[in-house]
């Protein structure tokens, strides 16, 4: 299958997105309080709900924050709907126009489920963010593409499986993912359960980190780039959501799977905020037995490198953790 992709990974595209650090001077407590106050509000009059969420807030970013946190805190993820959408995507994989037409056609059904049940899949979250942000005067768009999580790894023949948003605030574009901010679905004995648990890391996320687990498909009129970019995205390390809180961006190795010779070392490099003071560790898991690594740690402004030597042959799962929270996982095969 020939795959067309937005030029998201080109340096120009990355530079076209800003990040939450622009608003470090903003206290979002009031916006979050407003969103909580209207937690039982109806979706049947979106203009009225949007007005109530934004009218008392002074800055544009606070207004969008109230909309975003309300959606992520009040809409449940509908796993059964997600499975239906995923199966349809697979059936239309070879007919891109049919897929786009179908994706447009399901909007009324998605919106009906939102109104009646306050449940939806990622398409519905992205749609609701767009509609309410537009009502509040923002330029906001839906982006369809590939989402990659520790429990949702992709293959070369995987189809697009996720939707998120970009929004313009103060003449800059920002990225967000209300679906992944809402919580997570766990499957117990084949039965899915959604756990509502708002996560702040995907609100106006760092674009370079966002690109580690979000890859957009092409929109009409944009120029295609090589399929190799998607392959590189799929081959990248596993990124955990906690990485988005600092944010902490894994820079090297570029790929998750790496082969080295016995006695060689691997340098794990992270981009961190200038004020970062967290405790970073390497956890080496071999054959189900896990121990702490003993890397040589090199700190430079904005970067931390952990140089780990591997003296024994075998297959290692290498986890990078910060304050006991997993950030990324690599696989190192020592020959």
PyMOL commands that set and color helices and strands:
alter all, ss='L'
color gray80, all
select helices_A, chain A and resi 7-9+11-15+20-23+29-37+46-54+60-74+79-91+96-105+107-117+122-135+178-182+200-202+207-210+228-235+243-246
alter helices_A, ss='H'
color red, helices_A
select strands_A, chain A and resi 76-77+119-120+139-147+162-169+172-176+183-188+191-196+214-216+238-239+249-252+257-260+265-271+280-286+289-292+296-300+303-309+314-322+325-334
alter strands_A, ss='S'
color yellow, strands_A
deselect
rebuild
show_as cartoon
